[in-house]
Amino acid sequence: MICVIYGTTGELIKLAPVLRRFQDRKIGYASVTTAQQAEQIPDLVSLLGLPQPEIWLARGRRGRDLRRTADVPGWLATTASNFFRERSRLRQMLRSGNGKPLVLVQGDTMTTVIGAMIGRSLGATVAHIESGLRSWDLFNPFPEELDRRLSSRVADLLYAPGEWAASNLRRGIIVDTGSNTIRDSLAMADEMIDPSIAIPPQPFGLVSLHRFELLTNRQLLAATLEVLADYAQHQPLLFIDHPVTVAAIEQHGLSSTLDRPGLRRIPRLPFLRFIPLLRRSDFIITDSGGNQEETFYLDIPCLVHRKRTERREGLGENVVLSGHRIDALRDFLARPGEHRRRSPLPAGSPSQIIVDDLTARGFAMPDS
């Protein structure tokens, strides 16, 4: 039996096309969550047409998403306690069904590492999807770079989203999937814009900023918001209100900057409702590696407002890495349309490659 362990919506989104293929082939699997994003996971699972998790090792921090560093110790303690309580049940699940025992994890979160360690402790093979991405800087992004390195050391079967990622791996069974499973996830989203979002009649840009490195640096955050507010006088910007971002802006006393003309604040949207909006936009300003990947496959100009990125998709083409330089942000906004994808997309579906490989190795077997 395959046991899939995830804790965030980002992991779930990239796992979804793999899990859909399991369902299509009648391959049994069990899902377990640590619910780092406890408020968002149930609805997203339903939207993706997937079953709710069989086991909840935690539910964020007292039923809400993890939002602050202070939330993590309690969540970790709950996850560990419930794992030991459910250990026998997890072992039985892994040894049921037709396939060999496998724990499947994705990405670069704390849950990725926890899931890999759970698999190892239960004597199962551990497979890591999106393995081999590296920024080569432990503190940018943190803790994701550390999570990636630890996960690839614990896992046995490493699915790397391209030749460069595969070349960074030194051990285990390495399988190059050609591209990231987010490419298949994008195909699951339709074209319909959420009716609750008022789309400007003229071309617009998107802003999605939520990373710790930016939000804790008041001077950088203030300068960034000032540039965006100034630009929005010429072209509307839809500013996504991530809860952590709103809290940081209020804490730093910067809320008035978002009241400028042309800046429209919108709620954070689930993936399947966000992608149609992204497709309609002229460009995006973001600090999300996931958005970087999405814009590469969709060929949308993107500025990644970070010091480092572990991803190579789009760099030097449709994606600009700012290095947290305000002048790079201004330069991008002066000519966003000049940044387009030039590389052809790899052939084939990465999710299909993963499922075919797991089947060939005796893990993903149809129920009898």
N, C-alpha and C positions, 0 to 999 in steps of 0.2 A: 504494500500500500504506500502511496505517496502522501506525506504530510506536508502541507504548505503552511509556512509560518510568516506572518506579516504584522506590521503594527501601524503603518501610515497609509494614507490614501495614495501617496506617490508609489509605494510598493505595489499596492493593490491594482492601480491603473496599469502598471507595466506587466503584472502577472495575469491580468484579465484575459488577454488573447491566448495565452497558454492554457489557462483553465477552461476557456470556451472550447478549445480543441480537445481537451480531455473529455468534456461533456459530449462533444460530437462523436467521439470514438468510443463512448461508454467506458472510459477509463476512470475507475474509482479513485477518489482522493478525499482527504480530510483536511479541513482548514482550521488553523489555530491562530488567534490574534493576541498580541499584548496590548492592543488598542492605545497606542501613543496618541492617536486622534479619535478618542472614544465617541465624540459627538458626531463626527462625519462618516465613520465607517459604515454603520448600519444602512443609511440611505444610499451611499454609493454602491454597496454590495447589491442592493435591490435594483438600482439603475443599471448596473452592469449585467443583470440577469444571472447572478451567481447566488449560491446558497449562503445563508448566514453562517458564521463560524461555529464549529462544533464545540470548541473550547475557548473560553475567554480567560487568559492568564492574568489579565488586569483590565481595568476600564479607565485608562488615563489616570488622572489624579482626582479621585472622588467623583468619577463620572464625567469629567470634562477633559478637553484636550490638554496635553502638556503645553504650557505656555512659558514657563520660567524655569531657569536652572534649578530653583528650589523645589520644583515639582518632581524632579528626577529621582532622588533617593527613595521617596515613599513608593513611587511607581516600581522601581527596581525591586524593592523589598517585597511588594505584593506579587510581582511576577515570579520571583524566586520561590516564595512560599507556595503559590498555587502550582508551580511546576512540580515541586516535590509531592504535593497532594495528588496531582494528576499523573504522576510518573508511570504508574502501572497501567493506567488507561491509555496513555500515549504509546507505551510499548506494545500493548495489545492491538491498537489501531495500526501501527506500522507493520505488524506481522499478520494482519488480516489481508484478504484480497489475493489477487494472482501475482502481482509484481513483487520484486525484491524491495525490502524496506528502504525508503528514501525520504530525506527531509529536504525540501526545496525552499530556498530563501532568495531574496532579490535586493540589489542595491547597496546602500551605504548608511543605513540607520543603526541605532542601537539595537533594534530588534533583529537586524540582519546578523549581527554578531551573536546575540542571544540565541537566535534560532539555530545557527550553525553549531553552537556549543551544546544545545539541547540534542541535536542530531548525533553529535559525536558521543555524548554521554549515554545515549540510548543504543549505541552500536550500529546506527544506520549510516548509509552513505549520505553525504551532504553535497547537494548541488547548489551552486551560486550563480544566479543570472545577473548579467551586467558586471562581470568580473574583469579586473585588469585596468579600470580607469584610475588615473593617477594625476595629481597636481604636483607631486614631489615636494610638497610643503605641508608638514604635519599640522600647521596652524591655519592654513588657508586652503580649503575650508575646514574648520574644526567643529565637531569631531569626525566629519564624514571621511576625511582622508585616513584617519586612524581606523575607522570602522572598515573601510575597504581593505586595508592591508591585513587586519586581523581576520576578516572573513575569508580572504583568499588563502590564508595560511591554514585555517581550520577545514575548509571545504575540500572535497576530493575531486569533484567534477565541476570545472570552471567554464562557464559560457561567456565568452568575451565578445562584445559588440563591435568587432572589427579587427583588422590586422594589427593596428597600433596597440590596442588594449591587450590583445593576445601576446604581443611581444614583451609586455611588461610582466608577464607571469613566468615563474621559474619552477613551479612544481605542480603536481596533480595532473589530471587529464584535462587538456585544454581544447575547447571546441570554439572555433571562430564562427559566430552566427551571421557575420557580414554587416549587420546593423543592429540597432536597438529595438527591443520589442515595443517601444513607444510608437514606432512606425505602424505596427498593426493596431495598436490602441487607437490611433488617430482615425483609422478607417471605421471604427465603431461609432464615431460621433456623426450625427446628421448635420444638416445645414441650418436648422431652425434656431433663430436667435431667441433667447429667453425673453418673453413678452414683458417682464417686469423691468427690463433695461431699456432706457430711452436712448436709442442710437442717434447720434448727430446726423443731420442730413448731409453734411460735408465730410470729406475724409478726416479720419481721426487716428490718434495713436493710443496705445495702452501703456499703463505703468503698473508694474507688479514688483514691489520691493518688500522684503520681509526677513532678510538675513541678519543674524546677530552682529556680524562685523560692521554693518552699516548702521543698524539701529542704536548701537551703543556708542557710536561716535557722533556726538551732537554737532560738532563743527562740519563734518562731512555731510551728515543728513540735512542740516540747514542749508548748506551750499547747493546740494542736489535739488532740494525742494524749490529753492529760489530760481534755479535755472529752468526747472520744469514749469513753474508758475509763469515765468517770463515768456517761455515758448508758447504756452497755452493761449496767449493773447492772439496768436497768429493761426493756430490750428488746435482744435479741441483735443484734450487728453482725458481719457477715462482712467481714473486712479482707483485701483482695487483696494478696498479697506480690509486688509488682513488684520485680524484682531491684535496681533503682536505689534504691527506697524502703527495702528491707531493708538495703542497704549504708549508706545515709545514717543510718538509725535506729541501726545498730550503731556507726557512726563517732561519732555524737553521744552515745552511751551511754544511749539511751532504750529499749532492748529490754524492760526490765522493765515498762514501761507497757502493752505489748501482752499481758502475762501475766495481766491482770486478768480476773475472771469476766465472761462475756458476750461478750468479744471472741474471735472465732474466726478464725484465720488460714487462708486458702485460697490455693492457687496461682493465678497469672495464667492465665486461660483464653483459648483462641482465640475469636474473635468468635462463631462459630456455636454455641459451647458457653456463652459468657457471656450471650448475649441471653435464653435461656430463664430463667436465674437472675435477670437484671434484671427480666424480666416478673413474676416471682414475688415480688419484693421490695416493701416498703412505700415505700421511698425510697432515694436514693443521695446520699452525700457524695463529691464528686469535684473534681478540678481539670482535668478533660479536656473540651475543647470538643466532642469526639466524643460523649461521654456526654451532654452538654447537648442535642445534636441528637437523640440516640436517645430520651431521656426525653420530649422534646417530642412526638415522633411516637407514643410509647407512652403518653403522659399519666401519667407517674410523677413524683412530687415530687422535686426535685433542688436541692441546694445546690452551686453552683460556687465552690470555695474559691480564688479568684484576685482580683487587683486589677482586672483588665480582662478583658473577653471580646470577641472579634471577631464573635461570633454574636448574633443577635437572637431566635432561636427560644426561646420560652417565658418570656422575661424579663417579670416582672410577672404571670405566670400560674403555671405549675408550677415555674418556675426562679427561684431567688434567687441573686444574685451577692453574695458575702460582702465583697468588697473586702479580704480577709484580716483582717476584724474578727472577733475571737472572740465578741463579743456577738451578731453576726449568726448565727454558727454555733449558739450556744445558743438563740437565738430560733427558728431553723428547727427544731431538734430538739424544742422544746417543743410545736410544732404542725405537724408535717410534712404531715399530711393536708389542711390548709387550702389547700395550693398545688396547684391543678389547672389543666389547660389549658382555656381558654375559646374560643380562636380556632378556627374550622373549618379543616381541612386543605385546602390548594389541590387542585383537581381535577387528575387526570392523573399520569402517571409522568415524573419528570424524566429518567430514563435513556432512555425512549422518545422524548422531545423531542430529546435530544442525538443519538440515532442517526438519527432522521428528518431532522434538520437536516443532519447530515454526509452523508447520502445525497442530499439535495436539492442540496447544494453539490458533489457529485461526488467526495467522499472515501471514503465507505463504500459500496462497490459490490460486489455478489455476485460470487464467482468464477465464471468461465464453465465 
